[in-house]
Amino acid sequence: MAQSKQGEGQALTLNLISRMAKLPPLKAFSLFNWASRQGLQHTPQSISIILHLLLSKMSSHSHAAAQTLILKIISGRITSSSFTPRSLLCHLAQLFPSSSNPVTKSRLYESIIDAHLKSRLSDQALFYFNQMLDSGVRPRSNIFNSLLIFIIKSCSFDKGWLFFSEKRSKVELDVYSFGILIKGCCEAGDLNKAFEVLNQLEEMGFSPNVVIYTSLIDGCCKNGDIERAKMLFRKIGELGLVANQHTYTVLICGLFKNGLQKDGFEFYEKMQLNGVSPSLYTYNCLIHEYCNEGKVSEGFKLFDEMRQRDVACNVVTYNTLICGLCKEMRVQEAERLLDQMKMAGISPNVTTYNKLIDGFCDAGETDKAFRLFNQLKSNGQSPSVVTYNVLIRAFSKAGNSKMASDLVREMEERGITPSEVTYTILIDSFVQSDDMEKAFEMYSLMQKSGFGPDVYTYGVLIHGLCMKGNMKEASKLFNSMWETKLEPNDVLYNMMIFGYCKEGNSYRALRLLGEMNEKGLVPNIASYSSTIGVLCQDGKWPEAEVLLNKMLKWGLKPSVSLYNILYRAKNNIE
């Protein structure tokens, strides 16, 4: 009985193969799918035949159908007791009819590799790529490029570099192959390798295109090599190529990020003079720079210009302007912009709410900030650790420790782990309320949670100890920073100097001033003034006079009262 059913199945398959062979590829594929729906179990032969039919024609529709079939095999939607997906695909090339030409076989491998990449199965894609090479089929640039992009993006640049180096002599390369690797080099921050690949490209007789130059300009800007970026931009024109929207945008943003605002805006003018229309990303970059400089009104001029030119804004555009308004304490206008954003059909994201909540907190309107926090949650969005940190800081600053504690609890209930910023905010809250014991308990909890304190955390604790006159513990904490490989900054030194001066210890204050000088840090006026005052109290006016001259050397202006203190010390006037 079983043998009879098996024989019947084989007969149906042979009949299917016979009928498919007489039909055009896409009609044959429809018949193949119909047979699948009827429950027919396909054999390696029937699958081989339909793939051969689909791939032997120069038709994008036929090739797409072949890839759909291979994706079904990989996903297990086409199954049989006579094969597994892996065993079928491994032997498929050998099962192809002997009349198949090398191009059809190449297309089969390309479809198999591409289907595995679409399924995010890079190891299998590489396996079939190597099998393709072993079978004597030379991969075309398109499949090599797809595999190279996938390896660089999903694995690592180093693996991509190795893959390119090992396979370049065995595959067809085009200008895009080199462009992909150059972009990978730039994103990995390895400009030397990027220019090495550029030289290889030119040695092979290829000419770099605008996309490649844009990648190199972007890489140079991100590495702070602005002069080289400008040189590459000039070369684009010298070669008769035309810089596009992306080229200009990359350079303008790079100039801004390197503090060259004037140059950035000059290139924006040049962009317009050359008839290149700014894109959404160009506008976002320019608006961000204006808002960063406190020129929100200029940002809004560009916002209006975008709408006049029918350039659609996105959530980043609105977030940037909302942030700019909040920095200027124009929180009511920022909230109106939120409403405008919603009317334009753009959904606010967590960043939008974070900026608004932060703005209202800075303006002292914590109730309004909390209402926005609830609005965020009612919209089905989850607050981030940043959202909680902003609110915890605001309520702690306002002396509402209960609300701050409730937020920490809610945060943990939502599965959001407090960050080192969260802990530092809470430590600062206890310091401000003069509870150093609880501040150090929180500091200990922070360390147990796996967070190392940063300079700011140390600053908060040292400030609290100095204010309480506990210079012994402040000194211990200050010196322990070296153990965690953190270097105290000028703010911390100035705190310590203030603490020593407060307890009248001119020797230690003077020693820290010397350390600052050795490290190239400049003490503030308060540090100099306090130390001079303590030295004068101790009758050490010559050392005080030396410090006064150092103040003047640094361009710091001593107060009249400081001159009077020194004058009285010199003349022994009580």
N, C-alpha and C positions, 0 to 999 in steps of 0.2 A: 504493500500500500504506500509506504514512505517512498519506495523507489519509483512508484508510478507517479506520485505528486512531484518528485524531483525531476523526472523526465518531462512531465507536463510543463513545469516551470522553465526548463531549459528550452523547450520548444517555443514557448511564448517569447522568451528573450531573443531567440534566433529570429523569430518572426518580426519582433520589434526592430532588431538591428537591420534586417532586410528592408523594412519599410522606411526607416530613418535614412538609410543610404540613398534612397531615391528622391528625398525631399530637400528643398532649400534649407540651410542651417537653422534659421529661426523657427520654421515650421516643424523641423525635426525635433527641435528643443521643446516645442509645445507638446508634441507627441510623447516625448520622453517624460515630461512632467505629468501628462495625463496618465501614463502607465504607472508612475510613482503613486499617484492618488488612488489608483485602482488596487494598490497593494502589491504590485509586482516588485520583487526583489531584484535589483540590478546586479549585473556581474561586472567584473573589471573590464571585460570586453565591451559591454554596452556603453559604459561610461567613457572608455577610451575612444570609441567610435564617435559619440556625440561631441566630445571635446575636440577631436580631430576635425569634424565638420565645422564647428564654430570658429576654431582658430586658424583654419586654412584660408578663410576669406578675409579680405582687407575691409572689415566692417567694424566700427566701434560698437555697434549694437550687439554683434555676434560675440565680440571679445568681452563685453560687459556680461553677457549671458553665461559665458564660460566661467568668468570669475564668480558669478552668483552660484553656479553649480559647485565650484570648489569650496566656497564658503559654507555651503550646505553640507558638504562632506566633512569639513573640519569641525563644524558644530554638531555633527552626529545626526543631522536631519535626514540624511540619506544613509541607511544602514543595510547591512547584509550579513548573513551568517558566514559568507565566504571571504570576507575581508574586514579589516579595521581601517579607520581613516589613514593612519600612518602607513600601514602596509600597502594600502592602495596607492597612495601618493608616491611612495618610495619606488614602486615598480611601474608607475603609469607611463613613464617615458619609454621603457622597454616594451610596453604593451602597445604603444602607438604603431599603426600600420607601417610596414617597412617602406612604403611609398612616400611617407611623410618627408617633407624637405626640412633642412635645418632651421629655416625661419619659423615653421610651424612648431617645431620642437622648442625653439627659443621662446616662442609666445606661451607655450604650455608652462615652462619653468617660471616665466615672468608672472603668469597668472597665479601660480601656486605660491610664489614668494610674496606677491602683492596681497594675496588673500590672507596669508599669515601675518603680514604687517598690519592689515586692517583689523585682524583679530588680536593684535598686540602680542604676538607670539614670536619675539625676535630670535630666540634660539633656534626654533624650527625654520624660520625664514633663512637664517644663516646656514643651516644644515642643507637646505635645498639649493641655496646659492652655490655652496661648495660642491654639491652633487652635479650641478649644472656645469661647473668648471671641469670637474673630473670626467664628465661625459663628452668633453671636447667642444661644448657650446660656449661661444664667447658672449658674455652678457653685454647687452646694450647699455648706453649711459643712463637711460631713463630708470631702469630697475636698480642699477648701481646707486644712482642718486637718491632714490627712495629709501634704500637700505641705509645709506650713509646718513641721511637726515634723521632716520629713526634711531640709529645707534647713538648719534651725538645728543639728541634730545632726551632719549629715555635711559641711556646707559651713562656714558661720560664722554667728554671731549677726547680724553686720552685713548679710549677704545676706538673712537672714530678715526683718530689720527693713525693708529696702528692698522686699522682696517684699510684705510686709503693707501698707506705705504705698502702694505703686503699685496694688495689686489690691483694697483694701478696699472701694472704691466700686463695684466690678464684680461682687462675689460676695455670697452670703448669709453673714452672720456670726452666730455664737452666742456664748454666754458662754465656751465652751471655746476659741474662736479667740483671745479676749483672754487667757485663762488660759495658753495655750501661749506667747504672746509675753511675758507677765509673767514666767513661769518662765525663759524665755530671757534676759530682761533681768537677772534676779537671778543666774543662773548666770554671766553675763558681768560681773557686779559693777557694773552700771549701775542703781542704785536710782532715780535721778532719772527715767530713762525708764520704769522699772517703774511708778512712781506716776503718771506722765503717762498711761500706757496704762490704769491703773485709773480715772482721771478720764474718759477717753474712753469706757470701758465704761459708767460710770454715766450719762454724758451721753446715751448711746444707749438708756437705759431698762433696761439689764441690772442685775441684782443680783449682786455678787461672791459666790462660794460659798466653802466651807471650804477647798477645794483651792487657790484663788487666795490666800486669806489665809495659808495654810500656806507657799506659795511665797514670799510677801512676808516672812513671819517668818523663814524660812530665809535669805533674801537679806540681811535686816537683821542677823541674827546673824553671818553670814559677813563682813559689813562692819563689825562691831563696834558697830553701832547698837542696843544692847540695849534702851534705853528705848523706842525706836520699836517694837521687836519686842513688848515687853510691852503697849504701847498697842494694837497690832493684835490681840493675844490677847484683851484686854479687850473690844475692839470686836466680836469674834466672839460673845461672850455677850450684849452689848447689842443685837445684831441678831437675837437669837433662834436663832442657829446653834449647833451643837454641835461643839466641838473633838474631833477623833478621835485615834486612836493616833499617827498620823504627825505631827499638829500638836504634840502634847505632846512627842514624841520629838525633833523638830526644835528646839523651844525649849529642852528640857533639855540636849541636846548643845551647843547654841549657848551656853548659860550656862556650861557646863563649860569650853568652849574659850576663853571670855573670862575665865576665872579666877573665876567666881561660883559656886563649889561649893554654898554654903549655899542660894542661890536655886534652883539646879538640883534639889537634893534636896527643897526645899519644893514645887516644881512636880510632882515625882514623887508626893509625898504627896497633893497636890491632884488629880492624875490618878486615883489610887485612890479617893479620897473621892467623886469624881464618877462612879464606876463604869466608868471606862475602863480596860480591861485592858492591861497593858504588853505590847508585842510583842517578838519576838526582838531587834529593833534597839534597843528601849528598854533591854532587859536588857543587851545588849552594851555600850551607851553607859554605863550605870551601873556595870557590872563594870569597864570600862576606867578609869573615874574612881577607883573604890576602889583598884584595883591601882596606878594612877598615884600615889595618895597614900600608898602603902605599907600599905593596909588590905586585904590579900588575904583575910583571914578574913571580912570583910564581903562581899567579892566572892563567896566560896563560899556564903554564906548566900543570896544571890540566885540562885546556880547551883542550889542545892537547891530554892529556891522555884519556879524555872522548871520543874523536873521534876515538882513537886507540881501545878503548873497545866497540865501537858501542853504546855508551850511547848518545841518541839524546839530543842536547841542546834545550832550549826553550827561550822565550823572556826574562825571568828573568836572565838567564845566560849572554846573550848579554848585557842587561841593566846594570848588575853589573860591567862587564868589561869596558863598555863605561863610567860609572860613575867613576871607578878607574882611567882610563886614563885622564878624564877631571880634576880630583883632582890634577893630576900631570902636568896639563897644556899641555898634549899631545893631544890636540884637533883634530889635523889633523889625527892622528892615530885612534882616536875615530870615526871620520867621515868615515874613510876607513872600520872600523869594521861594521858600519851601512850598507855600501854597501855589505860587506861580508854576513851580516845577511839576507839581501834581496835575495842574490844569493842562500842562503841555504833554501829559501822558508819560512822564518819566517818574518811575518809582524811586523814592528816596531809599538809600541803603543804610547799613549800620554806620558807615563813615559820615553820612549826612547828619544823622542824629547825634553822633559823637561830637561833631563840630558845634552843633547848636547847643547841646547840653553843656559843653565846655564853655561856650560863649555866655550862656545865662549864669553859669556858676561864677565865672570871672566878674560878671556884672552884679553879683551878690543876690541874684534872683533864683535861689535854690528851689523854691516851690515850683516855679515855672519849669526849671530844669527837670524836676522829678515828674512833672506832668508829661513832658516830652519822652521821658524814660518809659512811662507807662504806655504812651502812644506807640512807641517802638515795639513794645511787647504785644500790644493789642493788634498790631499789624502783622503778627505772626513771625516777626524777626527775633532772633536771639541776640541779646546784648553781648558785647565782647568784653574781654578783660579790661580794655581801654575804657569802655563805658563805665564799668564799676569803679575803676581807679579814679576817674574824674569826679564821680559823685561822692565816693568815700573821702577824697581829699577836701571837697567842698563842705561836706557836713562836719568833717573833723575840724576844719578851719573855723567853722561857725560855732564850734563847741557842742555840736549835737552828736555826742559819742554813741548814743543809743541807735540813731539812724545809721551811722557808719557801721556799727556792729551788725545791725540787721542786714545791711547790704552785703557784708562779708559772708554772713550765713546763707543768704539767698544765692550768692555767687557759687558757693561750694555745693549747695543743693542742686544747682543747674549743671554741676560737673565741670565748672570752670575753675581751673587751678589758679590761686593767687600768684602773681608774678613778683619779682624782686621789687618792682615799683610799688605794688600793693603793700608789701611789708614795710617799705621805707616810709610810705604815707602814714601807716599806723604807728610806726616808731616815732615819727615826727609829731603825731597827734599826742602821744604820751609825753614827749619832751615838752611840748607847748603847755600841757596841763601840769607840768612840774612833777611828773611821776616817772622818775628815771628807772625805778625798779621794774615797772611794767614795760618800759621802753627796752630794757635789756632782756626781759623775758621774750618779747617779740623778736628781738635780734637773734636770740638763741633758737627760737622756733623757725626763723628764716633759714638759719644755717642747717638745722635738722631736715628742713624740707628740700635741701639740696641747692639752695641759692647762695651764691657768694655775694657779700655786700660790695657795692661799688663806692666810688669816691664820695658820691652824694650821701649814701647811707652813713659812711664814716663821719661826714661833715655834720649831719643831723645830731649824731650821738656826741661828738666832740664839742659841738656848740652847747648842748645841754649841760655837759660836765663843766665846761669853762664858765658858764653862767652861774653854776652852783659853787664855783670855786674849788672843784675837785680836780686839781691839776695833776695829781698823781695818776688817777685813772685815765684822764685825758691823754697824758703823755704815753701811758702804756698802749692805749688804743692807737694813738698816732704812730708810734714806733712799730706796732704790729702790722701796719699796712704793707711794710716792705716784705713781710713773710708771704703775703698774698699777691706779691708782685704788682702792687698798686703804688703809684707815686703821688704823694700829697701835692695838691695844686696850690696856687697863691691864696685862694680863699681859706684853705685849711691852715696854712702857715699864719695868715693874718688872725685867724680865730685863736690859735695857740699863743701868739704874741699878745693878743688882747687879754687872754686868761692870765698869763704870767705878769703882765703889767698891773692887772687888777689886784694880784696878791703881792705886788711890789718886788717881783723878782727880775731885776734889770739884767742880771747875768744870763739867765736862760732866754730872755727876750732878745738880747743882743746876739746870742749864739744862733738863734733861729733866723734873725735878719741876715747874718753872715751866710747861713746855709742857702737862703733864698738868693742871695747875690751870686753864690757859686753855681746855682742851677739856672741862672738867667731869669729868675722870677722877680717881678717888681713889687715891693711892699706898697700897700696903700697909704694914704696920708694919715689915717688913724693909727696904723702900726708905728710909723715914724714918730708921730706926735706923742703917743702913749709911752713909747720907749724913751724918748727925749725927756718927757715929764718925770718918769721914774728915775732916770739917771740924774736929773737935776735934784730930785729929792734926796738921792744918795750922795750928793755933793760931787758927782762925777761929770762936771760941766765940760771938760775937754772932750770926753767921748760923745757927749750930747752935741757939741759943736761940730764934730766930725759927721755925725748923722744928719745934722741940719744941712751941711754942705752936699751930702749925698742926695738929700731930698731935692735940692736945687738942681743938681746934676741930672736927675731923672725928670726934671720939668715939673716937679710937684711944688705947689706954692704954700709955704708955711703960713699959718694964721698970725695975726698981730699978737694974740695972747701967747702963742708959742715963743715968739721973740721975747716977750716980756718975762716969761718963765726962765728962759736961758739968761737973760740980762740980770735977773734977780739972783740966780744961782752963781753967776760969775762974780757978782759984786757982794755976795753973801748977805743979800737983803731978804729979810724974813717976809 
